Amino acid sequence: MSGSLLNAVTGVAELRAHIERLFRTFELKWARHLPGWTAGAPHLRNDRNPGREACLTDDDLHRLFVTFVADYNASPHRGLGGATPCGTWAKLSKHEQFDPFALPGSQALREACGSSHAAGVSEAGIRFEGLVYSNEFIRNQRKAPGVDRIAQSGEKLEIIVDPMNLGAISVAANGDLISVPCLDETMRGKSLTWWKAEKTRRKAEAALDVADHSKAQSEARESWRGEAKAIADSAGVTMEGRSDEEAARLRKELEFGKGAHEKPFVGRDEFIDPLQTGYVTGPSGNHTASAPTSPSETEAAERPDGANPLDRFRSNGARRRPRS
């Protein structure tokens, strides 16, 4: 019918009253007079059975609908003061300010008929379906204090997207909608369906490119890894790190010592033999080893009179007569 396609708001009948009223007109004045009418609800059919009445093909339905549009435009309308739509159109189209190609701007169409989505914010800007949208307002958000930003860290922004034109989006901020263009200028006028198909095509081309160069990549990787290993082996250098088992053993040695005989001491430098130094009882009743003492100090403590246990052998030898 040479009409322009405009997207209406979905799910909110109050925002598309003209379309809903037109659907009602089609049902009351046209569809109910055709065989196979299903009605808006089962109780409105009365005794009619759509399954038994259905006999129209798609071509029949299209021809009947176009004929009804001609009937509708030639009928009187109360909203036009009893005039017909065809006569009113012919009269108003002769006005000097009339422009049949004057449609609302892309921003007005997007904000009125677009769909709402949640998008995240990155360093480059707002990301949606792999596209980046940014302008001066979005860039200045990184300089603003956290409480003044339109989205806190980790939060999602509400954006309005026109699925028929991805050249820009509208960001809901501070009770208003701000238009943000796409950094890729070629996306103007491109639909969301086309972009998804384009991404699928690009991924397929990338996968073919990787498959074509997989053999060369494998050969080059084996070459540089083997050469690096040969150089390290010739220099006596090992690039292998410790295994998980070795790391766990070293950690246990650091925490508990190197053997059962050293527990609970850490390392040999901090080991104090309690058999030589004895135990000291603290105020809390805990037994700890005291600091080691020198052998001379130990002998002096055991023999306060200065006597030597070997003196008796020396004295007996002194009284023994020589064999001669």
Sequence and secondary structure as in RCSB ss.txt:
>XXXX:A:sequence
MSGSLLNAVTGVAELRAHIERLFRTFELKWARHLPGWTAGAPHLRNDRNPGREACLTDDDLHRLFVTFVADYNAS
PHRGLGGATPCGTWAKLSKHEQFDPFALPGSQALREACGSSHAAGVSEAGIRFEGLVYSNEFIRNQRKAPGVDRI
AQSGEKLEIIVDPMNLGAISVAANGDLISVPCLDETMRGKSLTWWKAEKTRRKAEAALDVADHSKAQSEARESWR
GEAKAIADSAGVTMEGRSDEEAARLRKELEFGKGAHEKPFVGRDEFIDPLQTGYVTGPSGNHTASAPTSPSETEA
AERPDGANPLDRFRSNGARRRPRS
>XXXX:A:secstr
         SS GGG HHHHHHHHHHHHHTGGGSTT   SSGGGSTT  HHHH    HHHHHHHHHHHHHHHHTS
  GGGTT  HHHHHHHHTTSTT  TT    HHHHHHHH EEEEEEE SS EEETTEEE  HHHHHTTTS GGGSS
S TT  EEEEEETTEEEEEEEEETTEEEEEEBS GGGTT  HHHHHHHHHHHHHHHHHHHHHHHHHHHHHHHHHH
HHHHHHHHHTT       HHHHHHHHHHHHH SSGGGTT  TTTT   HHHH EEE TTS EEE     HHHHHH
HH TT   TTHHHHHHHHHS    
